[in-house]
Amino acid sequence: MAAVENVGWFLVAVFILVTFHELGHFSVARLLGVGVSKFSIGFGKTLYSFRSRRSSTEYVLGVLPFGGYVKFIDEREDDVDPRDLPRAFNRQNLWVRTAVVIAGPGANFILAIFFYWLVFGIGVPGVEPVIGYIEPGSSAEVVGLQRGDRIARINGRNVRSWGEHRYYLLNQVEAGETLTFTVVTRAGQNKTVSIESSELQSGRLNPLVLEEQIGILPRLAPIVGTLIAGEVADAAGIKVNDQFMTIDGIAIDGWRDVVKTISSRPDQTIRLSILRNGALKTIVVVPKAIHSLDSVVGRIGVGPANHVNVVVRLGAGEAITRAVEATWLLSKLTVGMIVQMVQGKESTKNIGGPLSIAKYAGASAEYGFTAFLTFLAILSISLGILNLLPIPVLDGGHLVYFIIEGIKGGPVSEAFMYRSQQLGFAVLAVLISFALYNDVHNVFKF
């Protein structure tokens, strides 16, 4: 049943994002006087279609909702009625064609801003910005941050939840600015400390890595909130709402203790003392070894319980400002991740395909409306950036053709376009293969 629901939410997400992407191309084309012969959402057998009498555009809904397309009136593809020649795409000047191509990815960024605006207006549930753990010897300990300190401001911006804290961290480190924390100590005193962002650049693409580099984590109880079916913990009999009391006889004070101990013990037997319904149980597990680029860590397939104790709700004006900021920041981080993959600094295991998207679509929908909207915003940004990659057959590839045309003073030859598009299909095939391999690997764990 969960798999069916995941597929359902995946189809909803793809339908929304693809429709809006193609609507971007279509709307700007119509606005600038470019003729559109077909507007299709989905591929394959036609489920429904009709033709507009006014514009002669055919609107189509295909049986496979995994994409869509806008077909322009174009002499290079079809015979064109002489009356439609002024509207043919190939006869438009360079800036019109460029605007039409950019409009698709642009629509995805606008949609992401809209989704984020809704999320920030509805309210983002989160955890209080109270430090629950300080890594010994870390930058946080060196500057004097302590367990129990409440983060009040980062570089002058009020912090109302741990999520906002992460967001501001990424913003400041991405900008290369010194991090200035204002905290309220357990004694009620204000304290301001600074950490140089130059020390944290390797974690600038991931807030979780960034937190570990700084050496602070939120206060989370050691209670199981999520359990991955079929993983080590599930197979051993651990249940949701179980509380870790000790690991190999050592008392557990917070979720960080659970993560740190299990991560450091891949393929080693661990004895857990679990509190369940007021009774202690002993469970033995062997954490699965997970290989990253430069380390091996242990995982048992559990996540912390939902510790939501604050909801951050913004007014309409502040929400739109934050939405634009969030879209811009995530766009920069996504591009940075792609660049690091090309350079070999990030693993290609981060590339996900339809199974991964379906999984996250279902999980986000299960967490609630705002979580699903956030997922849609992230996916919309990813779709926009993917289409802007300079790969022939994608929007970015067409923009490369236009740049060459602008430099040489004439369009690229059809032979060059054909050869480059063959190469583009090959590159896409490799990317899709990586994505599908990662999906299958994650499903079957081989």
N, C-alpha and C positions, 0 to 999 in steps of 0.2 A: 504493500500500500504506500509506504514512504517513497519508493522509487517512482510510482505512478504520480504521486503528488509533486515530486521533484521535476518530473518531465512536464507536468502541467504548468508549474510556475516558470520553468525554463521557456516554454512556448509563449507564455504571457510576456515575459521580459523581452524575448527576441522580437515578438510582434510589435511591441511598443517602440523599441529602439530602432528597428529597421524601418518601420513606417515613418518615424520622425526624420530619420536620416534621408530617406528618399523624398520625403515631403520638402526637405530643405532644397534639394536639387530642383524639384518640380516647381516650387513656389518662386524661386529666384529666376528660373528659366521663363516662367510665364510673365513675371514682372518685367523682365528685360526684353520680352518679345520673341523669345526662342520657341519654336514649335515643338510640341511634345506629342508623339504618336501613340505612346503607351506608358501607363503608370501601373506597375505591377508590384504587389506585395505577395511574396511566395513564389516558388518555382513549380514546375511540373504541370500536371493536369489542372485545367481551369475549373475552379469551383463556382465562380460567379464572375460575370463581366458585363459591362455596358459601355456604350460609346456616347460621348457628349456631342449633341448636335451643334452646339455653339463653337466648340474648339476642335471637334473631331478627334479628341483624345480618347483612347480606349483605356478603361480602368479595369484591372484584373486582380482577382484574388486566387492565388495558386494553392495547390494542395499541400505543398511543403513550405511551411513558414520559417525557413532558415535564411532568408535573405529577401532581396527585392531589387528592382531596377527601374530606371526611367529611360525610355528609349526616345531620343530626340529625332526630329526630322533632319536627315543627314544624307547628302548626296553620295557619301563614301560607302553607305550601307544599303540604300534602296533608291529606286527610281522616285524622284520627287516631282509632284505636280508643279508646273511652272508658277502657279499662283502662290505656292508655298515657299518658293526659293528664297524670298527675303527673310523668311523665318528659319531657314536651315541653320543648324548648329555650326556647320563647317564654314558658313559665310559670315559668321559674327566676328567682330573684332576681338583682339586678344583679351582685353580686360573683361568683356562680357563672358567669354568662355571660361576665363579664370574664376570669375565670380560664381558662375553656375557650379563649377567643380568644387570650389571651397565651401559652398553652401551646405553640402551634405555633412561633412565633419563639423562645420560650424553649428549646424542644427543640433548635433549631439552635445556640444559644449553648452549651448543654450538650454537644452533639456536637462543637463546635469545641474546647472545653476537653478533651474526651476525646482527640481527634486530636492536639492539641498535647502532652498528657501522654504519649502513645505516642511522639511524635517526640523529646521531650526525654529520655525514658527510654531509647530505642533509641540515641540519639546524633546530634548535628547536626554534619555535616562542615563544615569551614570553613578559613579562612586565618588564619595567625598575626597577632595584632594589632600588626604592625610598620608604622610609617609609611613609605611608599615615595615620597611626593611631598608637598611643601609649596608651596602657591600663593604666589608673591611678593606681599607687601603684605597678606596675609590675616590674620585674627585669630590663626591658629595661629602664623604667623611673628612677629607682634607680641609674643605672650606667651612666645616662645622655644622652641616645639616645633621639633624638627629631624628631618630624614630619618634613618631608622634607629632612632629612639626606639621602644621597645616600650611600648604602653599597658598598664599593670598594673591600674589601678583608675579608675573614673569614679564620683565622689561616694561613695567608700568601697566600691563593689561590684567584686569581682574580675572582670577581663576575661580570658577565655581564648581568644577568637577575634574576628576582625573583625566577625562577625555579632553577637556579644554587644555589642561596642562600638556598633554601629548601634542595637541595641535599647535600650541604656541612654541613648544620645543622645536618641532620640525620647521616651523616658520623661521625662527631665529637662526637655527643652525644652517638651514638652506641659504639664508641671506648672509651667512658668515659673521653674524654679530655676536658679541659677548652675551652670555646668558646671565641675567640678573634676577635672582630669586628674592622675593620678599616673603618671609614665612612668619607665622605666629607660633611661638613655642608653646609647649605644654604649660609653661608658667604664665602664658598670656602676653609675652613680650614680643615686639616686632624685631625681626632680624633680617638684614639684607646681605646676601653673599653673591659672588660672581664666579662663573666658570667660563673659560675661553672656549668658544665653539671650534677653534682650530684643533682642539684635542679630540673632537668627536666626529670628524668628517666621514670616517668609515661607516658610521651608523646613520648618516643623514637621510638615507632612503627608507629607514624602518624605525618607527617610534619605539618598538620593543627593544631593538638593539641599542637605540639611543639611550633608553632608560638604564639598560645594563651597563653601558659605558659610563654614564654619570654615576650609577650606583644606587639608584632609588627605585623602589617598587611600592605600589599601593598596599593598603591594609586589607588583606583578604583572608577570611577564615579558611582553614584546611578542610572544606566540605566539598564533596563531589557534586558537581552540577550537571556535567555532561559526560556521557559514556559512549565511546565508539564501539558499535556492535562488532563482535568477533575479535576485538583486540585483546591484549593481555589482561587488562583489568576485568573486562566483561567475562572472559573465559575463566578467570579465577574466582568469580562470584561477587566482585565488588558491585555495589548498587548506588544509584543516585541518592543523595542525602547522607551517605556514609561520611563519617568524620574521621580523618587520620589523627590518631592519638600519639603513636610512636612508630618509628621505623628502625628496626634492629635495636629496639630498646631505648632509642634516643627520642626525647620528647619533641613533638612538633608544635610550633607556635603559630605558624601561618602557612599559607599556600606556597610561599616562596621556599620554605623548608622542604616541602614535598617535591617541588620541581627540581631544586638543587640536588637533593639526595638521589632521586631517581635518575636524573640526567647523568650523574657521575658514575652510575653503576650499570652500564649496558652489559647484558648477558651474564649478570651476576644474581644469585639468589638473594631476595630481600624478604624479611619477615615484617609484615604490617600488622599493627594493632588498630582495629577499626571500631568506632562506636556506632552502633546501629540500634535504634529504638531503645536506648538506655542500657544496652548490653554490649560488652566487649567481645569482639571476635578476632581471631588471628588468621590472617590470610598470607600465603606465600606466593610471591610473583617473581618472574625473571624478566626485567625490562628488555624490550626488543632494541637491538642496536640500529640506530638510524645514522647513515653516513651523510655528512655534508661535505663541502669542498675541503675543509681542513680539520675536521674533527669527527668524533663518533660520540653520540649521546644516547642515553636510554629513554625510552618512552613506553608507557603502559596504556595510553589511550583514554585519559581522563582530563576533564577541565573543571575549573572552579565553579561553585554555585553562583547564581546571579545575586550580586550584593548591591543592587540598585538602592540608593538611599537619597538621591537628589535628582531633580529634573531641571535642566537648563532650558528655559523658554525665552526666545528673543522677540522683540517687537519687529514689525514688518520692515522698517528701515534698516535696523541692525542685521536682521536675518538676510536681507539681500546682499548687504556688504560682506557678511561672513560667507554666504553662498558663492559669491564671485571669488573670494580669497581661497576657499576650499577647493574650488574647481581649478584655479590657477596652480595652487600648491600641488594637488594630486597630479595634474598634467605634467608639471616639472619632475615630480618624483617618478612618474611612469616613464618619461623619456630618459631620465637618468638610469633607471633600471634596464631599459633596452640597450643603452650605450654600454653599460657594464657587462651585459650578456655578450654583446659583440666583442668586447675586449677580453672576455673570459673571466671576468671578476665576479660574475654572478652565474649560478647554475641554470642551465636550460630546463631543469626540473620545475622552474617557476612558471613555465609556459603551460597553460591549462586549456583543455578543449571543451567540447559540449557536455561531457559527463561531469567535469569539475564545475562548470557554470550551472548545470542543473542541480548539483548537490548544494552549492551555495545559494542558489535561488530558493530552493526548498527550505534550507536552514534559516535564511533571513526572513522568509514569509512566516515561518513558525515562531520566530522571535517577536513578530509584530509588524504593524504597518510601517512605522518609521524605519525599522531595520530593512525592510524590503525596499523602501524608497531610497535609502542610502546605498543599498546594493545596486539598484538601477542607476543611480548617479555615477557610481564607480564604473559600472559596466559601460555606460554611455560615454564616459571620458575615454575608456580603453578603446571603444569602437571608433571614436573620433580620431584618436592618435594612430591606431592601426591603419585607418584609411589614408592618413597623411604620410605614411612611410613611402619613401621614394622607390616603390616597386611597381613596375609596369603592370597594368590591369587594375591597380588601385587608384584612388583619387590622387594620391601623392605622385604616382607615376605620370599621370596626365599633366600635373603641374610641372614636372621636370620637362616634359615635351614643350610646354608653353615657355619655360625659361629659355630652352634652346632656341625656340622660334624667335623669342624677343632678341636674343643675342645675334643670331644669323640673319634675321630679317625675313624669314620665311618658315613655313611649317616643315617638320621633319618628314622624310620620305615614308611612304607606306611600307616599303621594304624594311627600313630601320624600325618602324613601329611594330611590324610583324615579328621580327627577330627578337626585339626587346621584350615583347609580350610573351613570347615563348619562354624566355629566361624568367620573366616574372611569374609565370605559372609554375616553373620548376622551383623557384624560391618559396612560393606559397605552399607547394606540395611538401617541401622539407619542413616548413613551419607546422603544417597540419599534421605531418607524421610525428614530430616531436610532441605536439599537443595530445594526439591520440595515444601515443606510447605512454606518456605520463598518466593519462586517464586510466588506461588499462592496467598499468603498473600499480596505481593507487587502489584500484578496485580489487585486483587479484593478489596484490602484495607479493609478487615474485621477485 
